[in-house]
Structures are given as structure tokens and as C-alpha cells.
Amino acid sequence: MSKRAARSSKPEADRQGHETSSRPATARKGVITFGLVSIPVELHVAARPITLDLDLLHQKDQSRVQYKLWCKEEDTEISRRETVKGYAVDGRYVVLDEADFDQAERAASRAIEVVHFVDLDQVDPVYLERSYWIAPEPGMEHAYEVLRRAMEKTGCAAVVTFVMSRRQQYAFLRVDGDRFALHTLYYGDEVRDLKASWTRSRPDEQEVEFAEQYIKALTRDFTPDRYEDTYRKALLAVIAAKAKGKEPELPEHRPPPAKVRSLMEALQRSVAEVRKPPARAAGRHAPATQRRRGPRAVPADRRGKKAA
């Protein structure tokens, strides 16, 4: 370690890629409305990405870089309280204040209003954005369960709309076991078309058959708890080793795929490989996993030469 890091505003666990938050578990409160029925509910964030919190440093002395607000007209630094929000219209800016945002939000519905119901398989996953769990507020369990069971029996989901974070949202409300899940949706003009084009090939039926065999042999249940972020794990190992002035020990890179003469040969070998029974380690001494050396830690007296 070449220079003591400045205290971060984020918890240490969060900086190491674990999900921690000082915010309350409830993201917000809302009211599901369909017809004349209203069900007060709570929206809980269902998923969020976990990433490593890396600071941007000056390479020479490894001090943290700060960003400043700069007025291009006056060529000087300004404070945040001197800023306002504006929208460009015909070459000039229309300035908006908090009252303007509040006025627009009051004009929109704060309820989670059911627009219509749809079949579950009609929603293209490409439109799904953020996910929330929906829980009933105390005393609203019965109405919540009536709607849940009705949607479960009909196999329908609901398209709903509401205002959140100063933006009108459309969302997909569906039954997930004994609860509701809500997924905010991208608008139609927010989903991009694929601009690439190509000429469709006519594959040999035997090639397709071998590809089908491979798919069937490798088909498993969807178990997200088993999926591991190996890159984040490896990077944390590098950080931990460098913090101790040691060299990280990481598994060797995977060897590149073996060269094959044809697509058919590649498919045949792939099917044969996936059908192999798992190797048994009992009674055998498996060779030790090869290790490779990672980047070395930078001593304190060389911090001006190289950043960690």
C-alpha cells in the first residue's frame, strides 16, 4: 500500500462488492387501484447490481480526484447552490424550479393504477427495467390476496402506471408465488431496433440435430444462487493480496477452444464432451491447480512511479 486511502462515504462492505445500505428497506409506498378497489402497498427493491467501488486517483501521488462545477461563460468554479435546471428550447433555456416539478407531479396520478390486464407470455423481456417486490400494508392483506389469487387463476398480469422519481412509469405487475412482483418498463421509443442485417443461412439438418442434442444434454433448472461473479471474486483477491504486499494467486486462464476442421466436428465433439460423466476424485490425487502471478504491490517509496 503506497498511500492511506481517504475515508469513503460508503460502508466498507459496500466497497467490497457486498449489498449494504443505510436506506430503509421500503423503497416507497403506493396504492394499487383497479376499478373502485384500492390496496395500499409497499414497494421493496428486488434487485440491484453489486459492483466494486473504485476511486479515481491521480497516478503521480495517488490522491483522490475531485470533480468541480465549472461555469463555461465566466470560466470559474461555482457551488451547487448556484445551479438550476434548464431545458433547451429554440436555442435558449427554460429554467425550472422545484415548484414546476411539483406542479407536474400533482397533475399525474400517484396511485399504481391498473391500465389493463395482459397474458403473461405477451410481455417481451427486453422491455423490463427495474424490479420490486410488492407487499401489502398492515390491514390490507385480504384485498391483496383477492387480487393475487384472481390474477393467478386467470394467468394474467397487469400493466400499471404511476409516478416515481419525477417520471411517469409504466410497469408490469405479476404474481410470483404468494406475492406480487413489479417490473418497470421501458417505453416503446426507448427500446432500440437492431440495425445490423445479414443473409440467413440454410443449415444442414444433421447440424441442427447435433445442436439440439447439446442443448438437451446441458439443460438444467434455473438456479441463480449458483451463478457466481468470478471476475469480482478475482479482483477482490487481487486487492486483498496487494493490500498485504503479496502477489495474488489466481487460477490459470482457461485454454482456448481446440481447433476443429468443420462445424459438424465441433458440434459432435461438444455433445460428446457434455455427456461425459463427472470425474471422480476418490482414490486419486488430483494435480494441484496451477497458479499464475498477478500484478505486484507497489512499495510506499515508489508510489510516485506507479499507481496501485
N, C-alpha and C positions, 0 to 999 in steps of 0.2 A: 504494500500500500504506500503510495507516494505522498498523499495529502489527505488530511482528515476531511471527510465529506461534511458539508453544511447540513444542519438539521433539516430534514424534509418535512413538509406539512402532511405527508401521507403516512399512515401507520406502517411499521416495518414489515408486517405480514403482507400488506398490500404491495409493497415494493418488491417482495419476493414472488409475486405472482399468485398469492392466495386471496380468496374473496373475503375481504373485510370491509366494513363500512360503519361509520358513526351515524349514518342516516337511519331514521326509523324504518322498520320492515315494511310498513304500509306506504306504497307509492302515492296513493291518493284515494279519496272517497268518491263515489259516484252513485247514480240511481239508474238501474235498468228499467226502462219503461217500454211496455208493449200493450197497445190498446189503452185501457184505463188502469192497468196494473202498474205499480211502481215498487221496485225492490231495491232498497239501499244496500250497497255492496262496498267492498274494499278491493282495490287493485294492488296486487303484490307483484313486484318484478319477478318473472320466472327464470330469466336467463340473462347473463351479461358476460362479455368476453373477459378472460383473465390474461393480462399481459404483464411483462416486466416493466417497471417504472425506471427507465434510464434517464439520467440527467445529461444535458448537453454541456460540455466543458470546453474551456479554452485549452488547446493542446499544449501550449507552452508551459503554463503554470497550474493547470488542472483546476482552475476556479470555475464556478458555475457561471454560465452566460445568462444575462438578463435581457429581456425584451423591453423596449421603451416605446411609448406612444409619441409619434413624431408628426408635427404639422408641416406638410409639404409647402404650404403657402408662406408661412413665417420662418420655416427652416429652424424650428426649435422644438424642444421636448415639452409636452403638455401632460397634465394629470387626467385621470379617468373622469373626474367630476366635471371637467371642461368639455366632455364629449356628449354628443347627441346622436340619435339615429335618423338617417335620411334615406329617401327613396328617389332615385333619379327619374325625372320626368321632363322630356323635351330639353335636355341639356342643362337642367337646373335640379336642385334638390328640394323635395318637400320634406320638412323636418317634422318628425313625430315625437310626441312626448307620452308619458305614462297614461294620461287621460285619453289619448287617442286609442291606445291599445285596450284600455278598459272598456271604452265605448263599443269597440268592435266585438269584444268578448261577451259583453252583456247582450248584444244583439243575437248571438248564437246560443244554441241550446247547451246548457251544462249537463243535461241528462245523457245517459248512454242509451240513446233512442234506437229501437229496432226499426230498421228501414224495410227489410223484408227477410224472408227465410229462403235458404238455398239447400240443394243437395250437397252433402259433404264432398263428393268427388268432383264438384264443379269448380272448386277454387284452385287455381294454379298456384303451386308453392312459390313461384317466382314473385308473387305479389305480397308475400308475408314479410313483415318487417320485425317489430319487437313483440315479445311475448309476455303475458301477465297471467297470473292465477287470479281468479275471481272468488272471493269468499263473502258470504252473507254477513251483514251487520247483526249484532245481537237482537233477537226478536223477529228476524226476517227469514229464519231457516225454513219455515213451511212454504212460503211463497217461492223461495229459491228452489226448493225441492220439486214443487209443482212444475215449474218451467224446465228444470233439468230433466225430469222424467218424461215430460211431453216431448222434448227435443230428442231424447234418447230413443223413444219408441217410434218416432217418425223418421229418425235418421237424418234429421235436418240440422243445419247450423244457421246462425243469424248474421246478417250484415247489419252492423250498428254504426252510429255516428255520434261523436261528442267532441268537445274542445279540450285540448290538453297542451300545455306549454305554448299558449298563444298560436295554436294551429288546429284547424278543423281536421279531425281524424276520422277515417272510416276504418272499421275493424271487423274481424271475423270471430264470432263468438261460437264456441263449440263445446260439447260435452267431453270431458276427459275423466272417465271413471265416475267418482262421486263428487266431482267438482266441475267448474267451468274453466276453460282456458280462453284467453282473448289474444288475438294477434292483430296488431295494427297493420294496415295495408298501404302499399304504395299506390298512388293514383295512376291511372292509365298512362298519362303522359310522363310519368317518372320511370316507367319500365322501358328500357331501350330495345329497339329492334336489332336483330343480328344483321349486320351489313355484309358479312362475308358470304360468298357464294361458291359453289363447287358443282361439278358434274357427278351425279350419283352413279356409283359402280353397280355391277351385277355380279355379286359374289357367287362362287360355286356352292351348291347345296351341301356338299360334304364339309366345306369350311364352316358354314353356318352351324352344321350339326355338331362339329367338334367344339365350337364356341358355346353352344347350348350345354354340352356336357360339362364344360369347365364351369359355367355359371351354376349349374345344378350341384356340382361337387363342392363348390365354395359357398353355397347358400347357408346362411346362419340366421339366428334371431337377431333383431336389432337390440343391442345392449350397449348404450352409450357410456355406461360406467366403466366399460373395458377399454374404451378408446383413450389413448394417452398422448399428451403433448410432449413427445420425445425431444423436440427442439428446445422447449422451455426448460425441461429437465436437464438437458446437456449444458445449456447456457448457465443455469444456476450452479452446476458442478464446476464450470469454468470460473465463475465469480467466487465461489466458496474457496477454491484452490488458490486463486490469486490473492484473496484476502489473507491467506495464511502464508503467502510467499512460496507456494508449492506449484508443481506442474499438475494440471488436471489429468485424470485418467479417464479416457473415453473409449467406447467400443470402436473397433476399426470400421471404416467406411464399408458399406455393402459393395460386393464386387459387381461390376457392370453385367448386364444380361449377356449370356453366351450368344455368340453369333450363330444364326441359323440361315440355311440356304433358301427357305421359302416360308410363306405364311402358313401353309399347311403343316410343315415340320414344326414351326413354332407352336401351333395350336395343339398338335399331338403331344409334344413334349410338355406343354403346360398342363394338359389333362393328366398325363402320367405322373407329373410332379405333385399335383394337388391330391391325387389318390393314394400317395404313399402313406403307409401307417406312420404315426409319430415314433421317433427313435426312442428306445428305452435306455435310460441311463443306469439301471440297476446292474451291478456286477461289472460295470465298465468305468474306466476313469476317463471322463471326457477331457480333451485338451483344454488347457486354460485359455480363456478369452484373450485374444491379442489386444493389446492396448496401443494407443497412439498418443503422442505427446501434443499437448495444446500449447498456446502462447504462454510465455513465461511472465511472471510478475515483474514489475518494474521497481527496482530499489528506490528508496526515497531520495538518494543523492543523484539519481539520474532522471528525476521527474521532469526536468526541463528539456530532456531529449526526446522522451517518448511518453505518450499518454497511456493510462491503463486501459 
